[in-house]
Amino acid sequence: MKLLHSGKVRDVYLDGDDLVLVASDRLSIYDVVLPTAVPDKGALLTQLSLWWFEQLTDLVPHHVISATDVPAEFAGRAVRCRRLEMLPVECIARGYLAGLGLREYQAHGSVSGVELPPGLVEGSKLPSPIFTPTTKAPVGEHDEFMSFGEVEALIGAGRAAQVRDLTLAVYARGAEKAAAQGLLLADTKLEFGLDPSGTVVLADEVLTSDSSRYWPADRWAPGGPQFSFDKQFVRDWSAGLDWDRTPPGPEVPAEVVEATRARYIEVYERLTAQEWRSSP
């Protein structure tokens, strides 16, 4: 196989006409890859993505060819995929106000040009889920919010409307299934590509703890940070550091790594109703 791209947390190989996506245990926050890995993270994200792809097949086709036809050294954390022409937009749906969406709202009263009611606070539920796309920045640079008009200018009005509607549909399905397990899906980031026929295909990862914020519904309390089953725990830890969010990132203490891993495992087990078993 030929290494095509090494991203913040994933490596992409070319194998014949297919791609092999390998999820590493690397951890990134604020678009910076940290020097400390989280054991089992790559496998957890891969297995949760595979589970979600199956839950969404009636909404949108996905890029997975096989989860088993991969090199043995990548077993459990890699998928064989179709090659796609990736759309140059990060497709984000938000149902609650958090993270960069909160900061954008506090500065402008809107997110990606979507006007929101005054008086919202961190953790507020939005009147309805919104589409808040961003650019795709290279490693080490930051994604920037885009208006829907900017997305239309980049990929065309019809395609922009299609990916917006698909993003919101995937979010709605994810939020529904999460709610059944006592979880709130605050937001999620998706990526889409085009197959040779021009069909929009869901790619990369989907509804994982890296691409989404999951909160326990029984602990939801708007007005401050929420308990989160994702790497928000690491972001919160880093907030107390003298670090300007540029490379190199700080080493992560063992207790923070273990607590993060435990949250990834818990959300996997709650969503899939399957016990997590580490690879030997």
C-alpha positions in Angstrom: 0.0 0.0 0.0 1.0 3.6 -0.6 0.6 6.2 2.1 -1.3 9.1 0.5 -2.0 11.3 3.5 -1.3 11.4 7.2 -3.9 13.6 9.0 -4.4 14.7 12.5 -5.7 11.3 13.6 -6.1 9.2 10.5 -3.7 7.8 7.8 -5.0 7.1 4.3 -3.4 4.5 2.1 -4.0 3.6 -1.5 -4.4 -0.1 -2.2 -5.2 -0.8 -5.9 -8.4 1.2 -6.6 -9.4 1.4 -3.0 -8.4 3.5 0.0 -7.6 2.0 3.4 -8.4 4.5 6.2 -6.5 3.7 9.4 -7.6 5.4 12.6 -4.7 6.0 15.0 -4.7 6.5 18.8 -3.5 10.1 18.2 -5.4 12.8 20.0 -5.9 16.3 18.6 -7.5 19.4 20.0 -7.9 22.8 18.5 -6.4 21.3 15.3 -3.2 20.5 17.1 -2.0 16.8 17.4 -0.9 16.2 21.0 2.1 14.0 21.7 0.2 11.6 23.9 -1.9 8.8 22.5 -5.1 7.3 23.9 -5.0 3.5 23.9 -7.8 1.8 21.9 -9.0 5.2 20.5 -8.5 4.3 16.9 -10.3 1.0 17.2 -13.2 2.6 19.3 -13.7 5.3 16.6 -13.6 2.8 13.8 -16.0 0.4 15.4 -18.5 3.1 16.4 -18.3 4.6 12.8 -19.1 1.2 11.3 -22.1 0.8 13.7 -23.4 4.2 12.7 -22.9 3.7 9.0 -25.3 0.7 9.2 -27.8 2.8 11.1 -27.8 5.4 8.3 -27.9 3.4 5.1 -31.5 4.4 4.3 -30.5 8.1 4.5 -27.2 8.2 2.6 -24.8 5.7 1.0 -21.4 5.3 2.7 -17.9 4.7 1.5 -17.1 1.4 3.4 -16.3 -1.6 1.3 -15.0 -3.9 4.1 -13.9 -3.7 7.7 -12.1 -7.0 7.5 -10.2 -6.9 4.2 -7.4 -4.8 5.6 -3.8 -5.5 6.6 -3.5 -7.6 9.8 -1.5 -4.9 11.6 -4.4 -2.5 11.2 -7.2 -5.0 12.1 -10.0 -3.4 14.1 -9.0 0.2 13.4 -9.1 0.3 9.6 -11.7 0.2 6.8 -11.4 -0.4 3.1 -13.2 2.3 1.3 -14.2 3.6 -2.1 -12.2 6.5 -3.5 -14.3 9.6 -3.7 -13.9 13.2 -4.8 -14.2 14.8 -1.4 -16.2 18.0 -1.0 -14.1 20.9 0.4 -16.5 21.6 3.2 -16.8 20.3 6.8 -20.5 19.8 7.3 -21.5 20.5 10.9 -24.9 20.2 12.5 -25.6 21.8 15.9 -28.5 21.2 18.2 -27.0 22.8 21.3 -24.6 25.7 21.8 -21.0 24.6 22.7 -17.4 25.0 21.7 -16.6 27.2 18.7 -20.3 27.6 18.0 -20.8 29.2 21.4 -17.8 31.5 20.8 -19.1 32.5 17.4 -22.6 33.2 18.8 -21.2 35.3 21.7 -19.3 37.4 19.1 -21.9 37.8 16.4 -25.3 36.5 17.7 -25.1 33.9 14.8 -23.2 30.9 13.7 -22.2 30.5 10.0 -24.5 33.3 9.3 -27.5 31.6 11.0 -29.1 34.1 13.3 -30.0 32.8 16.8 -32.2 34.2 19.5 -30.6 36.5 22.1 -29.9 35.2 25.6 -28.6 31.8 24.8 -25.9 30.4 27.1 -23.4 27.6 27.0 -25.3 24.3 26.6 -28.5 25.9 25.5 -30.7 23.8 23.2 -31.2 25.6 19.9 -34.8 26.3 18.6 -34.0 23.7 15.9 -30.8 22.1 14.7 -28.7 24.3 12.4 -26.2 23.7 9.6 -22.9 25.5 10.4 -20.3 24.5 7.8 -16.6 25.3 8.0 -13.6 25.3 5.7 -11.2 22.3 5.7 -7.9 23.6 7.0 -4.5 21.8 6.6 -2.9 20.2 9.7 -1.9 23.0 12.1 -4.3 25.5 10.8 -7.8 26.3 12.0 -11.1 25.7 10.2 -13.1 28.9 9.6 -16.9 29.2 9.7 -18.6 29.5 6.3 -22.0 31.0 5.4 -24.4 28.9 3.4 -23.9 31.3 0.5 -20.1 30.6 0.6 -20.8 26.9 0.4 -23.1 27.5 -2.6 -20.4 29.5 -4.3 -17.8 26.7 -3.6 -19.8 23.6 -4.6 -23.0 24.9 -6.3 -26.4 25.7 -4.9 -27.9 22.3 -5.6 -25.1 20.4 -4.0 -24.9 22.8 -1.1 -28.6 22.2 -0.3 -28.1 18.5 -0.6 -25.3 18.2 1.8 -27.1 20.6 4.2 -30.2 18.5 4.2 -28.2 15.2 4.6 -26.2 16.7 7.4 -29.3 17.6 9.3 -30.9 14.3 8.6 -27.9 12.4 9.9 -27.9 14.6 13.0 -31.6 14.0 13.6 -31.1 10.2 13.3 -28.1 10.3 15.6 -29.9 12.5 18.1 -32.9 10.2 18.1 -30.8 7.0 18.7 -28.6 8.8 21.3 -31.7 10.0 23.2 -32.9 6.4 23.5 -29.7 5.7 25.5 -30.0 8.8 27.7 -27.6 10.9 25.6 -27.8 14.3 24.0 -26.0 14.7 20.7 -24.9 18.4 21.0 -23.3 18.6 17.6 -21.5 16.5 14.9 -19.2 17.0 12.0 -19.5 15.1 8.8 -17.6 14.7 5.5 -19.1 13.9 2.1 -17.6 12.9 -1.2 -18.8 12.2 -4.7 -18.5 8.8 -6.4 -17.9 8.5 -10.2 -21.6 8.8 -10.9 -21.9 12.1 -8.9 -23.7 10.5 -6.0 -23.1 12.1 -2.6 -21.5 9.6 -0.3 -20.9 9.8 3.5 -17.2 9.3 4.2 -14.5 9.5 6.9 -15.9 8.9 10.4 -19.5 9.4 11.5 -21.1 10.3 14.9 -18.0 9.3 16.9 -16.6 10.8 20.1 -14.0 12.7 18.0 -16.5 14.2 15.5 -19.4 14.7 17.9 -20.3 16.0 21.4 -22.3 13.6 23.5 -23.7 14.7 26.8 -25.6 12.6 29.5 -29.2 13.9 29.4 -29.6 13.5 33.1 -26.7 15.9 33.8 -27.6 18.6 31.2 -27.5 22.0 32.8 -27.3 25.0 30.5 -25.2 27.9 31.7 -21.7 26.3 31.8 -19.6 23.4 30.6 -21.3 20.1 30.2 -20.1 16.6 31.2 -19.0 15.3 27.8 -18.2 11.8 26.4 -15.5 13.0 24.1 -12.3 14.9 24.0 -13.9 18.0 25.5 -12.4 16.6 28.7 -8.9 17.1 27.2 -9.8 20.6 25.9 -11.0 21.6 29.4 -7.8 20.2 31.0 -5.7 22.2 28.5 -7.6 25.4 29.4 -5.6 25.6 32.6 -2.2 25.5 30.8 0.0 28.2 29.5 -0.4 27.1 25.9 -1.4 29.2 22.9 -3.1 26.3 21.1 -0.4 26.1 18.5 2.1 23.2 17.9 3.7 21.6 19.7 0.9 20.5 22.0 1.4 19.6 25.6 1.9 16.1 27.0 -1.3 14.7 28.5 -1.1 13.3 32.0 -1.9 9.6 32.4 -5.0 10.2 34.5 -6.4 12.5 31.8 -5.7 9.9 29.2 -7.4 7.2 31.2 -10.4 9.3 31.9 -10.7 10.2 28.2 -10.5 6.5 27.2 -13.2 5.6 29.7 -15.5 8.2 28.2 -14.9 6.9 24.7 -15.7 3.4 25.9 -18.8 4.4 27.8 -20.4 6.2 24.8 -19.6 3.2 22.6 -21.2 0.8 24.9 -24.3 2.9 25.6 -24.9 3.6 21.9 -24.2 0.1 20.5 -25.4 -2.0 23.6 -22.1 -4.0 23.0 -19.4 -4.5 25.6 -16.1 -3.1 24.5 -13.3 -5.6 24.2 -9.7 -4.4 23.7 -7.6 -6.0 21.0 -5.1 -8.5 22.5 
